[in-house]
Amino acid sequence: MAARPGIIPLFAGSPSAETFPITSMSLKVRSPDDSGQETELVIDGDALTEGLQYSTTWGIKSLLGWLYGLQELSHRRKKGEGWRISVGAGSQDLLYKVGVG
C-alpha cells in the first residue's frame, strides 16, 4: 500500500536516513570455530540505513539470511528443515512471535 501513488501511509514510520545521528557502528565478535579469534564488524552505509529503519515482523531480511548461514556453518542446520529464526526487540516480542507463528 505504501508504494501506491497518492496514498499517504500512516501505519509505519519511515524516517529519512539523513536524520539518523549514527553514521557507523563497529563491534568485535568471536569466531564460531575458535573462541580465541575475534573479527571486527563495521556496519555503515546501506546496511546501517536498513538496520535503523522499521523492518518486517520477523526481522531484517539480510540479517536473517546471515543468521541462517551461521546456523548452517556452525550446526549444519539448513533453512527449511522445520525450524526458523526470529529477531525481536526483547523477550515479550519473541514469545509473542513464537506463540502465534
N, C-alpha and C positions, 0 to 999 in steps of 0.2 A: 504494500500500500504506500509506503513512504516514497517509493520511486515513481509513483503515478503523478504525471503533470497536474498542477493545480491543487494537489492535496497538501494540506498543512498538517503533518503528523503531530499529535500531542501525546503519544504514548511513551516513547523512549527518547531521552536526550541524546544529542549527537554534537557535543561541543567541538568547536574549532580547535584543531591541534595547535594552532599558533598561540592559544591561550594557556596551554599547559606550562607550568613552571619548571617541569623536569625536562632536561634535554638529553640525558643519557643515564643509564644505571649500570652498575657492574657488581658482580658477586663471584665468589670462588666456590667451586663445587668439587667434591671428591670423585675420583674415578670409581665407577661401579665394580671394576676389576681389581683395583689397587688403592686401598684406603689411604695410602701414603702419598698418592699423586693428586695434585689439585690442578684445576683448569679455571682460568678467569673468563667469565662470560660477560660480554658487554651488550647491552640492549639499547639500541638507539634507532633513529630513522623510522622507517615504516613499521618495524616490529614494535617499537615503543609507542608509536601512534596507535597501532592496533590494540596494544595492551592497555592503554589508558582510556579507550572507548568502551562503551557498553558492548557486551557480546551476547552470543546465544545462551540459552539456559544451561547447556552442558559445558560451556567453556569456550575459550578462544580456539578456533579450528586449528591453527598452526601449532599451538601449544599441545592440544590433544594429540595431534599427529606425532609430535616429538615424544610425548609420554608413551604412546603406543609403541613407538620404535624402541624406547628404553626398556619397556617390559619384554619385548621380543629379544633384545640383546641380552638382558640380564637374566630373564626367567624362561626364555624360549616359549613365551605365550604369544600367540598370534591374534590379531584383531579378528573378531567374528567367531571365536571359539566358545561363545556363551558367557562372556564377561565384558564389562565396559569400564571406562574411566570417566568420572565426572569431576570437574573442578568447581569448587564453591568458595563462598565467602565466609565460611565458618561451619560449625557442626550442625546447627539447625537447618541451614540451607541444604547441606548434603544429606541429612536424614530425610528431609522432605523429598529430595530428588530420588533417593533410594526407595522410599515408600511408595511413590507414585509412578516410578519408571517401570 
